Amino acid sequence: MKKINFFLAISSFLVGIILIEFFFILKYSNISKEYKLSLNDKRFMLFSEGNVFSNIDKIFKYYPNQKIISKTFYKIDNTWKKEYEYEIVTNNFGLVQKDDIKTNSPSILFLGDSFIEGQGSYSWVNKFNGKFENYQIINGGIIGTGPQQFELLEKHISNKFQVEKLIFFYIGDDLRRNIFNISDNSLSCLKDHTNCIGNENFYGFPFTKKPPFEFLNFLDKYRKEQTDNKNFYNITKFKVKKFFLELNTVKIIKNFIKQKFYISKNEYIQRNFRSIENLFKKYKNSIIFVQLTSKNEIIYGQEYDTFYAEQFIKQLTEKHFVCDFERDIKNYYKIDMHPNKKGYESLFNCVEKILQNQL
């Protein structure tokens, strides 16, 4: 009898999973055909050859006074898809901003990752035209960074500029990011694409001289060779794990259980929390936190890391707000995880309202 009850319980659980998966397939069938998730392993980020990034001790920023073309490609079904192309304009301090910044002006510093930089479209911060009311705006958004890096960048900027207000933007993924700068290999590759091996994160390319597809095939071949060199067991284990983690049911159950019962002991998360706390102690009532909704969260709801960060920040301050891109998947690119032009316009409108109400 116990065996029968156990069998019925397992069967009911599996049927439940299948029904939930079927529901999600029906509900999001049109979205899933057009919009992709988690394809970073197929992404290749190209920049116009030359001086792009500059390392400063443990962190980095862009070279000052540059105009850099950035194009991002994905290899989908053996076809190259250019997801976006845009121009990165940097100011006198190497930040993604058309306006030069002055040392003696009271300033609002925006800290954040690629969403604040404006990766994929344009620097939406430029719509403020360098100021808000009597404050100069400084765009400290830099691609791929997290709170530990935000803290170091804040120190680098506030040592030279008069920062009086701080707007701290974050997505859940930021919590798992460590401090890093650009490797010598990547810097060399960015300056001259013939120096590229294929293991770099960023690649230079002379867009005005020739199309990039031969170069992209070279990079793609390197990645495939690295995957093929891994043993069969590890590859199979990775694919099986990825399959189950990508199930809609697993994502929902995992997030629910984590939010209710789990406290992360991840080393990076704890370090990033300390950086958040350090910045709060420095600015006190002059810091505002803004949570940004990711593309994944539009479909599956708030992810655990975002929830965990929100709970931590709300213990420090009530000045916590959310910019959710109107919860519209059309405000993001179809393949890439970043907002598109319409999405960044939504973000600007949201931030402008927060500043109007809080400053």
C-alpha positions as a Python dict, from the first residue, in 0.01 Angstrom:
ca = {
    (1, 'M'): (0, 0, 0),
    (2, 'K'): (283, 240, 88),
    (3, 'K'): (449, 167, -247),
    (4, 'I'): (124, 245, -430),
    (5, 'N'): (80, 574, -240),
    (6, 'F'): (440, 667, -314),
    (7, 'F'): (393, 586, -682),
    (8, 'L'): (72, 794, -694),
    (9, 'A'): (246, 1088, -527),
    (10, 'I'): (535, 1082, -773),
    (11, 'S'): (298, 1040, -1067),
    (12, 'S'): (86, 1334, -949),
    (13, 'F'): (396, 1549, -910),
    (14, 'L'): (518, 1466, -1262),
    (15, 'V'): (173, 1526, -1411),
    (16, 'G'): (164, 1862, -1231),
    (17, 'I'): (498, 1960, -1383),
    (18, 'I'): (383, 1857, -1731),
    (19, 'L'): (60, 2057, -1697),
    (20, 'I'): (243, 2369, -1578),
    (21, 'E'): (494, 2335, -1863),
    (22, 'F'): (206, 2294, -2109),
    (23, 'F'): (38, 2606, -1965),
    (24, 'F'): (355, 2812, -2009),
    (25, 'I'): (407, 2681, -2362),
    (26, 'L'): (54, 2790, -2454),
    (27, 'K'): (74, 3124, -2274),
    (28, 'Y'): (417, 3223, -2403),
    (29, 'S'): (432, 3036, -2733),
    (30, 'N'): (437, 3356, -2940),
    (31, 'I'): (691, 3521, -2710),
    (32, 'S'): (923, 3219, -2705),
    (33, 'K'): (928, 3211, -3086),
    (34, 'E'): (1041, 3574, -3106),
    (35, 'Y'): (1228, 3636, -2780),
    (36, 'K'): (1524, 3427, -2664),
    (37, 'L'): (1671, 3392, -2315),
    (38, 'S'): (2020, 3302, -2187),
    (39, 'L'): (2218, 3290, -2513),
    (40, 'N'): (2534, 3464, -2390),
    (41, 'D'): (2744, 3167, -2501),
    (42, 'K'): (2646, 3254, -2859),
    (43, 'R'): (2719, 3626, -2825),
    (44, 'F'): (3016, 3804, -2982),
    (45, 'M'): (3075, 4170, -2890),
    (46, 'L'): (3283, 4366, -3141),
    (47, 'F'): (3417, 4721, -3102),
    (48, 'S'): (3591, 4945, -3352),
    (49, 'E'): (3966, 4884, -3327),
    (50, 'G'): (4168, 5114, -3104),
    (51, 'N'): (4173, 5235, -2745),
    (52, 'V'): (3842, 5121, -2595),
    (53, 'F'): (3894, 5039, -2225),
    (54, 'S'): (4145, 5172, -1973),
    (55, 'N'): (4236, 4982, -1654),
    (56, 'I'): (4260, 5174, -1326),
    (57, 'D'): (4407, 4952, -1056),
    (58, 'K'): (4145, 4678, -1005),
    (59, 'I'): (3871, 4834, -1218),
    (60, 'F'): (3831, 4990, -1563),
    (61, 'K'): (3646, 5255, -1760),
    (62, 'Y'): (3652, 5370, -2121),
    (63, 'Y'): (3919, 5584, -2282),
    (64, 'P'): (3821, 5952, -2264),
    (65, 'N'): (3690, 6155, -2560),
    (66, 'Q'): (3623, 5858, -2786),
    (67, 'K'): (3360, 5763, -3043),
    (68, 'I'): (3346, 5384, -3055),
    (69, 'I'): (3126, 5171, -3279),
    (70, 'S'): (2992, 4859, -3107),
    (71, 'K'): (2823, 4570, -3289),
    (72, 'T'): (2695, 4254, -3123),
    (73, 'F'): (2634, 3932, -3317),
    (74, 'Y'): (2475, 3600, -3224),
    (75, 'K'): (2523, 3264, -3396),
    (76, 'I'): (2168, 3127, -3424),
    (77, 'D'): (2099, 2809, -3623),
    (78, 'N'): (2434, 2846, -3802),
    (79, 'T'): (2342, 3196, -3914),
    (80, 'W'): (2494, 3523, -3799),
    (81, 'K'): (2241, 3765, -3654),
    (82, 'K'): (2347, 4124, -3583),
    (83, 'E'): (2140, 4214, -3280),
    (84, 'Y'): (2245, 4576, -3252),
    (85, 'E'): (2488, 4843, -3363),
    (86, 'Y'): (2539, 5173, -3184),
    (87, 'E'): (2795, 5443, -3107),
    (88, 'I'): (2959, 5479, -2766),
    (89, 'V'): (3057, 5840, -2693),
    (90, 'T'): (3282, 5902, -2393),
    (91, 'N'): (3350, 6227, -2210),
    (92, 'N'): (3663, 6385, -2066),
    (93, 'F'): (3671, 6131, -1781),
    (94, 'G'): (3617, 5815, -1986),
    (95, 'L'): (3251, 5772, -1894),
    (96, 'V'): (2972, 5700, -2143),
    (97, 'Q'): (2828, 6048, -2165),
    (98, 'K'): (2836, 6323, -2429),
    (99, 'D'): (2878, 6599, -2168),
    (100, 'D'): (3216, 6667, -2012),
    (101, 'I'): (3207, 6685, -1634),
    (102, 'K'): (3344, 6964, -1416),
    (103, 'T'): (3530, 6921, -1090),
    (104, 'N'): (3365, 7211, -905),
    (105, 'S'): (2996, 7134, -978),
    (106, 'P'): (2761, 6970, -722),
    (107, 'S'): (2684, 6634, -882),
    (108, 'I'): (2445, 6339, -890),
    (109, 'L'): (2635, 6018, -962),
    (110, 'F'): (2456, 5731, -1136),
    (111, 'L'): (2618, 5397, -1050),
    (112, 'G'): (2524, 5080, -1238),
    (113, 'D'): (2606, 4824, -1502),
    (114, 'S'): (2543, 4803, -1878),
    (115, 'F'): (2177, 4908, -1834),
    (116, 'I'): (2300, 5245, -1706),
    (117, 'E'): (2575, 5270, -1965),
    (118, 'G'): (2307, 5213, -2231),
    (119, 'Q'): (2452, 4901, -2392),
    (120, 'G'): (2282, 4811, -2717),
    (121, 'S'): (2123, 5143, -2805),
    (122, 'Y'): (2241, 5477, -2673),
    (123, 'S'): (2331, 5645, -2346),
    (124, 'W'): (1981, 5729, -2220),
    (125, 'V'): (2146, 5939, -1946),
    (126, 'N'): (2230, 6191, -2222),
    (127, 'K'): (1862, 6286, -2230),
    (128, 'F'): (1926, 6477, -1907),
    (129, 'N'): (2173, 6695, -2104),
    (130, 'G'): (2429, 6665, -1826),
    (131, 'K'): (2222, 6811, -1544),
    (132, 'F'): (1913, 6788, -1328),
    (133, 'E'): (1800, 7111, -1164),
    (134, 'N'): (2117, 7254, -1007),
    (135, 'Y'): (2311, 6928, -1016),
    (136, 'Q'): (2558, 6799, -1270),
    (137, 'I'): (2485, 6439, -1368),
    (138, 'I'): (2772, 6189, -1390),
    (139, 'N'): (2707, 5858, -1565),
    (140, 'G'): (2901, 5588, -1379),
    (141, 'G'): (2732, 5300, -1563),
    (142, 'I'): (2989, 5050, -1694),
    (143, 'I'): (2937, 4722, -1875),
    (144, 'G'): (2957, 4396, -1676),
    (145, 'T'): (3014, 4550, -1332),
    (146, 'G'): (2856, 4490, -990),
    (147, 'P'): (2836, 4660, -646),
    (148, 'Q'): (3199, 4592, -546),
    (149, 'Q'): (3310, 4763, -865),
    (150, 'F'): (3052, 5041, -816),
    (151, 'E'): (3209, 5117, -477),
    (152, 'L'): (3560, 5144, -621),
    (153, 'L'): (3440, 5354, -915),
    (154, 'E'): (3254, 5586, -677),
    (155, 'K'): (3576, 5641, -485),
    (156, 'H'): (3765, 5705, -810),
    (157, 'I'): (3506, 5963, -919),
    (158, 'S'): (3434, 6131, -583),
    (159, 'N'): (3807, 6188, -528),
    (160, 'K'): (3798, 6428, -824),
    (161, 'F'): (3438, 6549, -843),
    (162, 'Q'): (3187, 6697, -601),
    (163, 'V'): (2939, 6410, -563),
    (164, 'E'): (2648, 6506, -336),
    (165, 'K'): (2380, 6257, -442),
    (166, 'L'): (2410, 5892, -545),
    (167, 'I'): (2163, 5686, -749),
    (168, 'F'): (2246, 5316, -717),
    (169, 'F'): (2092, 5101, -995),
    (170, 'Y'): (2097, 4722, -984),
    (171, 'I'): (1969, 4401, -1142),
    (172, 'G'): (1980, 4067, -962),
    (173, 'D'): (2274, 3940, -1170),
    (174, 'D'): (2494, 4222, -1035),
    (175, 'L'): (2511, 4051, -697),
    (176, 'R'): (2718, 3761, -831),
    (177, 'R'): (2977, 3978, -1005),
    (178, 'N'): (3330, 4018, -879),
    (179, 'I'): (3577, 4303, -930),
    (180, 'F'): (3763, 4278, -1261),
    (181, 'N'): (3954, 4474, -1519),
    (182, 'I'): (4022, 4408, -1885),
    (183, 'S'): (4287, 4141, -1951),
    (184, 'D'): (4601, 4222, -2151),
    (185, 'N'): (4484, 3974, -2416),
    (186, 'S'): (4154, 4157, -2457),
    (187, 'L'): (4321, 4500, -2468),
    (188, 'S'): (4558, 4376, -2738),
    (189, 'C'): (4268, 4217, -2929),
    (190, 'L'): (4067, 4540, -2910),
    (191, 'K'): (4355, 4742, -3056),
    (192, 'D'): (4417, 4499, -3345),
    (193, 'H'): (4186, 4210, -3435),
    (194, 'T'): (4478, 4009, -3575),
    (195, 'N'): (4597, 3975, -3212),
    (196, 'C'): (4275, 3800, -3110),
    (197, 'I'): (4299, 3436, -3003),
    (198, 'G'): (3928, 3378, -2940),
    (199, 'N'): (3927, 3351, -2560),
    (200, 'E'): (3873, 3724, -2507),
    (201, 'N'): (3544, 3876, -2390),
    (202, 'F'): (3566, 4180, -2618),
    (203, 'Y'): (3702, 4199, -2973),
    (204, 'G'): (3829, 4482, -3189),
    (205, 'F'): (3749, 4497, -3560),
    (206, 'P'): (3810, 4743, -3849),
    (207, 'F'): (3446, 4782, -3957),
    (208, 'T'): (3526, 5039, -4227),
    (209, 'K'): (3768, 4804, -4408),
    (210, 'K'): (3578, 4476, -4443),
    (211, 'P'): (3274, 4279, -4319),
    (212, 'P'): (3327, 4089, -3993),
    (213, 'F'): (3189, 3745, -4083),
    (214, 'E'): (3519, 3570, -4157),
    (215, 'F'): (3649, 3698, -3824),
    (216, 'L'): (3330, 3589, -3646),
    (217, 'N'): (3365, 3239, -3793),
    (218, 'F'): (3721, 3227, -3657),
    (219, 'L'): (3597, 3323, -3308),
    (220, 'D'): (3309, 3076, -3325),
    (221, 'K'): (3543, 2796, -3430),
    (222, 'Y'): (3764, 2863, -3128),
    (223, 'R'): (3467, 2840, -2891),
    (224, 'K'): (3348, 2515, -3044),
    (225, 'E'): (3696, 2366, -3016),
    (226, 'Q'): (3709, 2456, -2647),
    (227, 'T'): (3375, 2285, -2595),
    (228, 'D'): (3483, 1976, -2792),
    (229, 'N'): (3796, 1947, -2579),
    (230, 'K'): (3587, 1891, -2266),
    (231, 'N'): (3518, 1527, -2185),
    (232, 'F'): (3185, 1368, -2279),
    (233, 'Y'): (3071, 1325, -1917),
    (234, 'N'): (3109, 1694, -1831),
    (235, 'I'): (2939, 1808, -2152),
    (236, 'T'): (2644, 1569, -2096),
    (237, 'K'): (2616, 1670, -1731),
    (238, 'F'): (2610, 2038, -1828),
    (239, 'K'): (2345, 1986, -2098),
    (240, 'V'): (2118, 1779, -1869),
    (241, 'K'): (2151, 2035, -1589),
    (242, 'K'): (2080, 2322, -1828),
    (243, 'F'): (1774, 2141, -1967),
    (244, 'F'): (1615, 2098, -1624),
    (245, 'L'): (1705, 2448, -1504),
    (246, 'E'): (1544, 2594, -1818),
    (247, 'L'): (1210, 2424, -1744),
    (248, 'N'): (948, 2686, -1657),
    (249, 'T'): (825, 2477, -1363),
    (250, 'V'): (1173, 2441, -1216),
    (251, 'K'): (1235, 2815, -1242),
    (252, 'I'): (910, 2900, -1063),
    (253, 'I'): (952, 2639, -787),
    (254, 'K'): (1319, 2728, -740),
    (255, 'N'): (1246, 3099, -702),
    (256, 'F'): (954, 3034, -465),
    (257, 'I'): (1154, 2804, -236),
    (258, 'K'): (1455, 3034, -232),
    (259, 'Q'): (1250, 3344, -151),
    (260, 'K'): (1070, 3166, 133),
    (261, 'F'): (1340, 2953, 293),
    (262, 'Y'): (1688, 3018, 154),
    (263, 'I'): (1959, 3259, 269),
    (264, 'S'): (2251, 3268, 29),
    (265, 'K'): (2605, 3227, 158),
    (266, 'N'): (2756, 3296, -183),
    (267, 'E'): (3087, 3477, -129),
    (268, 'Y'): (3033, 3730, -408),
    (269, 'I'): (2684, 3817, -285),
    (270, 'Q'): (2811, 3882, 66),
    (271, 'R'): (3097, 4099, -63),
    (272, 'N'): (2857, 4296, -281),
    (273, 'F'): (2624, 4346, 14),
    (274, 'R'): (2915, 4493, 211),
    (275, 'S'): (2982, 4736, -75),
    (276, 'I'): (2615, 4838, -82),
    (277, 'E'): (2626, 4897, 294),
    (278, 'N'): (2949, 5098, 267),
    (279, 'L'): (2796, 5328, 6),
    (280, 'F'): (2482, 5369, 216),
    (281, 'K'): (2687, 5463, 524),
    (282, 'K'): (2876, 5721, 320),
    (283, 'Y'): (2572, 5889, 161),
    (284, 'K'): (2295, 5809, 413),
    (285, 'N'): (1986, 6009, 309),
    (286, 'S'): (2156, 6118, -12),
    (287, 'I'): (2148, 5773, -173),
    (288, 'I'): (1856, 5630, -372),
    (289, 'F'): (1834, 5265, -483),
    (290, 'V'): (1663, 5173, -810),
    (291, 'Q'): (1591, 4811, -902),
    (292, 'L'): (1574, 4732, -1272),
    (293, 'T'): (1355, 4448, -1399),
    (294, 'S'): (1540, 4199, -1619),
    (295, 'K'): (1406, 4041, -1937),
    (296, 'N'): (1374, 3702, -1760),
    (297, 'E'): (1167, 3860, -1484),
    (298, 'I'): (912, 3994, -1731),
    (299, 'I'): (814, 3632, -1799),
    (300, 'Y'): (895, 3442, -1479),
    (301, 'G'): (856, 3705, -1210),
    (302, 'Q'): (1116, 3839, -967),
    (303, 'E'): (1427, 3622, -944),
    (304, 'Y'): (1583, 3522, -614),
    (305, 'D'): (1894, 3742, -635),
    (306, 'T'): (1678, 4047, -707),
    (307, 'F'): (1446, 3960, -417),
    (308, 'Y'): (1741, 3902, -184),
    (309, 'A'): (1902, 4236, -277),
    (310, 'E'): (1572, 4420, -232),
    (311, 'Q'): (1522, 4274, 116),
    (312, 'F'): (1877, 4369, 216),
    (313, 'I'): (1847, 4727, 86),
    (314, 'K'): (1506, 4784, 246),
    (315, 'Q'): (1662, 4708, 583),
    (316, 'L'): (1891, 5005, 523),
    (317, 'T'): (1654, 5263, 373),
    (318, 'E'): (1304, 5333, 246),
    (319, 'K'): (1447, 5504, -63),
    (320, 'H'): (1408, 5201, -285),
    (321, 'F'): (1227, 5218, -621),
    (322, 'V'): (1162, 4993, -919),
    (323, 'C'): (1185, 5069, -1291),
    (324, 'D'): (1014, 4774, -1456),
    (325, 'F'): (1022, 4875, -1826),
    (326, 'E'): (641, 4877, -1812),
    (327, 'R'): (665, 4498, -1780),
    (328, 'D'): (665, 4481, -2159),
    (329, 'I'): (889, 4223, -2328),
    (330, 'K'): (892, 4444, -2638),
    (331, 'N'): (1113, 4688, -2447),
    (332, 'Y'): (1401, 4438, -2475),
    (333, 'Y'): (1592, 4298, -2769),
    (334, 'K'): (1462, 3971, -2910),
    (335, 'I'): (1786, 3780, -2853),
    (336, 'D'): (2000, 4000, -2630),
    (337, 'M'): (1905, 4056, -2265),
    (338, 'H'): (1938, 4435, -2278),
    (339, 'P'): (1668, 4697, -2329),
    (340, 'N'): (1623, 4837, -2678),
    (341, 'K'): (1574, 5206, -2763),
    (342, 'K'): (1211, 5198, -2650),
    (343, 'G'): (1317, 5027, -2328),
    (344, 'Y'): (1579, 5289, -2249),
    (345, 'E'): (1322, 5563, -2311),
    (346, 'S'): (1101, 5393, -2053),
    (347, 'L'): (1395, 5380, -1811),
    (348, 'F'): (1467, 5752, -1860),
    (349, 'N'): (1104, 5841, -1790),
    (350, 'C'): (1102, 5628, -1476),
    (351, 'V'): (1427, 5776, -1341),
    (352, 'E'): (1320, 6130, -1422),
    (353, 'K'): (1004, 6083, -1212),
    (354, 'I'): (1206, 5943, -921),
    (355, 'L'): (1443, 6241, -927),
    (356, 'Q'): (1154, 6488, -950),
    (357, 'N'): (988, 6333, -644),
    (358, 'Q'): (1298, 6274, -434),
    (359, 'L'): (1532, 6568, -496),
}
